[in-house]
Amino acid sequence: MKIAVVGTGYVGLVTGVSLSEIGHTVTCIDIDQAKVEKMRKGISPIYEPGLDELMMKNLEANRLYFTNSHEEGFEDADVIYIAVGTPEKEDGSANLVFVERVAKDIATHIKQDTVVVTKSTVPVGTNHKIKQIINVNLVQNVNVEVVSNPEFLKEGSAIYDSFNGDRIVVGADSVEAANIIEDINQPFGVPVFRTDIRSAEMIKYASNAFLATKISFINEISNICERVDANVEDVAKGMGMDKRIGDKFLNAGIGYGGSCFPKDTKALIQIAGNVEYDFELLKGVVNVNKKQQALLLDKLADRLPLIEGKKIAVLGLAFKPNTDDMREAASLVITEELVKSGAEVVAFDPIATENAKTLLNDKVQYTENVAEAVQNSDAVLILTEWDEIKGVNPKLFTTMKYPLVIDGRNCFSIETMREHRVEYHSIGRPSLNNNFSKVTI
């Protein structure tokens, strides 16, 4: 089929490229002309493993196109995907200005019957609003059906997820429209779950809220483990062996970040509030996550009370590995507080440095490798579990002024770190060499 995708962020670009890979002719639309020119050359504006290769492959196969013209992109399109951002408002609700703008653009430019598919994460009821906006603003006498088809991609493995997903959710009022979207996705070989539009919209929010809840839950358990001398990794493994619980998203750390969990949890709280329901559990999840991001600062202050003038190495800046996404990353909070306290902050990230430079305090310094950041530092904080960081030989930490490592992602095993003369603190696990007095270097 001939498909148009509006928006070339994480969701739109991965969606468009993946649909072209299974044989559809796809035109991706973005209003940023400079961005479009780069994508036409096969240069992805985002870091996502495997994306550049698939882009170039399908550009050369004449199945993938990029334009900044809605009129050109919508011409003869059987299906139009809406994949623009829905950023968070001050009250936590989703800002739908970009979605509504696309709906009006569709109404203005389409000349044929069209199925409009919403990939953007939108509050319950939005798809019906999209259809209303389109029908009110239609220029041509054509029929438009709207389908909710939420995405469940994980940054860092989005290409893999596209072809190995657990399910594809299709919410539609029209059986014919649902059939078209199911047929489009059939080559992926992923099970399709069909439901009504409002349930599909809710599935997206409910899924992300539940995963965020698992993360905050295990982080609360980890905080208790530290106080009762238990090991959260063993606790999580024992829990995960119960099939009713499962072992996914039970890795203790310094909380979740990124574009989905923070935004979607707050949006769902707002959705509940709009119908006069107080979602107390989810509010707790959000509050726990806020506290967890500052946990490393508390651990550092306990061991190194005088931070002013000290060199603090920060390893990992992106909110998770295999992405350059800095949205809601713990590094935003932690580096800012370190700089405010007068520390010399030296940071390393294998991918996200350029994005970080636009967001972090100007006083943060950056290095090309882990060794340069660690050498002669007074403490090391690990914020992202990159392979480049997990693969470090712990002997490297002996090049510090004092080998104090505070690991927010449990990158190293207790057994490995016990073999080295390193003071090591992690999340929900026993501390090593913590019988010294507070560091006074």
N, C-alpha and C positions, 0 to 999 in steps of 0.2 A: 504493500500500500504506500501511498504518498502521504508523508507525515510532516507536520511542522511542530517544532518545539520552541516555545517562547521562554527565554531565560537560559543562560549558559553558566550558572553556578554549579555547585556540586551535583545537585539533583538533575538539572536540565541537561548539562553536558554529558553526564554519564548515561542518562536516559536516551538522549539522541544518538550517541555513539553506539550504545548497546543495541538499539533498535535497527541501526544501519547494519550492524554486524550479523543480525539474523535475516537480512535480506530486504528490508524496507528502504525506500528512498526518503531520506530525512533532511529537512532544512532547519537548522538551528538559527534562531533570531535573537539578536542582542542589539541594544541601542548604542553601544559603545563601538564606534567604527574602528578604533585602534585595536581593540580586543578582537573584533571580527577579522581584521587583516592578519593578525597573528594566528588565529585558529585556522584560517584558510591555508596557512603554511604548515599546519600540523603541530603548532605550538600550543600546548594547553595552558590556560591561565591559572590552573590550579595544579597542585602536586597530588597525584593519585596513581599508585602503582599500576602499570599496564595500560593507562589511558592514552598516552601519547602514541604508543604503537598501534592501538586500534583506530585512533583518529586518522593516522597516516594511511593505514591499510584501506579504510573505507573512503577516504578522500580520493585515493588513487583508483579505487574501484567505481568511482562516480555514484556512490550511494549516499554520500554525506556532503552537505553544503552548508555554508554560513552566510548570513546576510544581516544588514541592519534595517531592511525594508520589510514591514509587515505585509504590504501589498504583494511583494515578490514571494515572500515565504508562504503566504496563505494561498497563492494561486494553485488551483486544482487540488488542494490538500483534502484528503478524505477525513483526516483526524488532526486536531490541533491540541497539543499538550500545553497546559499552563504550568510553568515550573519557575516562577519568579519568587523572590523572597517575601516572607511575611514576618518582618522584624517585630521585636517586642516593643510595645508602648510602655509608658511610665507606669501604668496600672497593671502591667503584666499581660494584657490582652494582645492578640495578634493584630498588627497593622495590615489592613487589606488594601491599601491604596494602590499597590502595584498590580494586585490581582484584578481589582475593579477597572484599572486602566487597560489591562489586556482584554478584558471582556468587551469594553467599548471599542477597542481596536479591531477585535474580531468582528463585531457587528458592522463596523464601517467598511471592512475590506472583503469579507467573504462573498463569493458569488455562486456558491453551490451548497447543497445540503451538507452539513458537517456535524461530526461528533466532537465535542470539546471534552477533554480529559484533564481533570485537575490533579496534578502531582504535588503541588504546593501543599504544605500542611496548613489547613484552614479550620476554623471553628465549625461546630455542627450548625448546619443551615446555610453555610456559605455557598455550596454548589447550587442550591435553589435560587440564591440571590444572584449568582453569576448568570444563570439562565434568564432570570428576569431582566437583568441589565442588558443582556444581548438582545432579547426580544423587543425591548423598548427602543433600542437604538439601531435595529436592523435597517440597512439601506435597501437590500434586495429582498425579494419575496422567496425566502428559503427556510428550510426547517433545520433547527439546531437541537440536538440532544446533549445533555451534560452527564458525564460519568465521573464518579470519585474513584481514583486509583492511587491511593497513598503509597509513598515509597518507604522501604524499610532497609535502606542501604547504610552500611557503616563506613564512615570515612576511613581510608586506609585499606579497605578491602571491598570498595564499592563495585569494581568490575567483577570480582569473584562473586559477590552477592547477587549481581544481576543474573548470573547464569546458574547460581546454586542456591537460590532463595528457598525459604520454607513455604511461602505461599505468595500468591498475587491476589490482592483484594480488589474486587470490582463491585462498586456500588452504583446501581442504576435504577431509574424508574422505567426505562424502556428495555424490554427484552432484546429487541433488535440491536440497540446500541451496546448492550452488554455482550451480545454475541460477537459484534465487531471487535471489541477490545479483547475478548478472550481469544479470538482468532489471531489478532496481531501478536499476542504474547505466546501463542502455542509453541513456536519453535524454541522458546527458552526451556521447555520441559518442566516447568515449575507448576505445582498444583494451583488451580484457580478457585478462590472462594467467592461466591457471588452473594450479595446481600443488597439491602436498600441503601440509598445514598447517605442518610444520616448515621446509620450504623457503621458504614465504611469510614466516615469522618471520625467517629468516636474510636474506632479500632486503632487508628494511628496514635491518638493521644493516650489511650489506655495502655497500649503496648509500651510506649516510651516511659510513661509514669510508673509502670510496674517494674521496668528494668532499673529506673532511677531509685525506686524503693529498695530493690535488692542491694544496690550499691550502698545506699545510706545505712541499710540494716547491717550489712557485714562490717561497715566502718564503725558503727556503734558497738558491735560485738568486739571488734578489735580493740577499742578503747577500754572495754571491760577486761579483755584478755591481758592487757598490759598491767592492770591493777591486781590481777589474781595469778600472775605468772603462768598463764596458758599461752599456747601458740595458735594464733588465728588461722594460720595456713592448715594446720591439722584439723581445727574446728571446721573450717570451710570444706575441706576434703571429706570429712565425716558427714557433714550436712549434705553435700552434693551427691553422695552415693545413694541418697534417698531419691528415687525417681520422681517423687512428687515435688521435690525442690529443684534438683538439677544443679550442676556445678558451674553454670555460666553466670557471669556478673557477680561472682562471690570473691573477687580479689580485693582485699583491703588496700586502701591507699589514701590519697589526699583528695578524694572526691571526683565527681564527674564534671566535665566542661563541654566545650564544643557548641555547635549550632542548634542541637536538637533538645537534649535533656533539660538544660536550664530554661530554655524558651517554652518548651511544650509543657513542662510541669506547671510553670506559672500561668500559662494560658488555660490549662485545664482547671486550675484553681479559680480563675476568672470566669470560665464557662459555668462552673458549678455555682459561683456567686451570683451570676446573672439569673439563675433559676432558684435563688434563695436557698442554696445548699452549701453548708460549711464543710469543705473537704479537709478535715482536721489532719488526717493521716498524711496527705500529700504536703500540707504546710510543714509538717514535721520533717518530711524528707528534704525539703528545700532548706530548712533551717540547719539541719544536720550537715548538709553539704557545705553551707557557708562556713560553719565552724571547722570542718575538716580541712578546708583549704589553708587555714591559718595554723594547723597543728604543727607543721615543721618549724614555724617561727617560735612557738612555745617551747619546743624541744631544744631549739638553738639557744634561746634565752636562758634556759635552765642550765645548760652546759657552758655557755659563753656569755655571761651577763653584760660584759662591756663589748659591744659590737662596733662602736665608733672607731674608724681607722683600720678595722680588720678587713682582710681580703676574704670574701666569701665567693666560692665557686658555685655556680648554679648550672647543673647539668640537665638539659632538656627544657625547652620553652613551649613547644606546641602542646595542646591539651591532651594529645595522645600520640603514639608513634605512627609513622607512615603517613603523615599529613603535615602540611604547613599551616594548618588552621590554628589561629591564636584566640578564637572566640571563647570567652569564659575560661581561658587557661589559668591554672593556679599561678603560673609565673607572673601574671599581671599584678596579682595581689602581693605575692611574696617579694618580688624584686622592688616594688614601690616602697614597701615597708622597710626593706633593708637599706635602700638609699636614704629614706627619711631618717633612719637611725645612724647615718653617717658611715655605713659600710662601703668598701670598695667592691662593687659587684662585677664579677667577670663571668660571662655566660657562654655556654656552648650548646648548639643544636645543629644537627646535620642538615636540616632542610629549612627550618622556619625562621632563620636569622633575619632575612630581609623583611619579612612581615613583622617580626618582633621589633625591628628598629623603628617602625612607624608607630608603635604602640607603647613601648616601654620607656622609662625615664631616660633622658638623654645622657645621664651619667653612667648608665650600664655599658660596660665594655664587652666586646665579643672576641672569641678566639676561633681558630680553624680546627682545633682538635681538643680532645679531653685532656691530654697531658698538659697542654699549655694553660688550661684553666685551673687545673689542680695544683700545679707546681707552686710551692711557697704560699699556698692558701692557708687560712686559719680554720676553715671549715668547708665542707662540701655538702651541698643540698642537691638531692636527686629528685627531679620533678617529672620526668618523662622516661618511660621504659624502652628507649630506643635500643636496638641491637648493638649499636656502637657504644652504648653505655654499659649494657649488661655484659658485653664481651671484654670489658676492661680487666686486666690483670690487677687484682687488689694490691699488688706490690707498688703500683703507681701511687697509692695513697701515702706511702712512706716518704714521698717527695714533698709532702705538706710540712708546714711549720709544726703542726701538731695533727696527727691523723684522726680527725673527728669527722665522721661521715654520718649524715642523717638522710636516710633513704625513704623517700615518700612513696615508692612504688615496689618495695621489697624485691629489688633487682638481683640481690645476691643472697645466697643461702647462708644460714647461720653457720653451718659447718665450714663453708669456704672461708668466711670472714674470721672464724675462730682460729684459723691457721696463721693469721697475720696479726701483727701488733697494731691493730686499728680499733679505735673506739667507734663502735657501730651501733646506731639506733635505727630501727625500722618501725613499721606499723603493725601493732598487735603481736609482736614477737619479743622474746627476751633481748635486752640490751647486752652488748659485750664490752668488757673493760669499763664498766660503769661504777667501779669501786674507787675511782680517783676523786679527788676534790674537784671543785669547779675549775675549768680551764682559766688560767690567768695570763696566757701569752699576750 
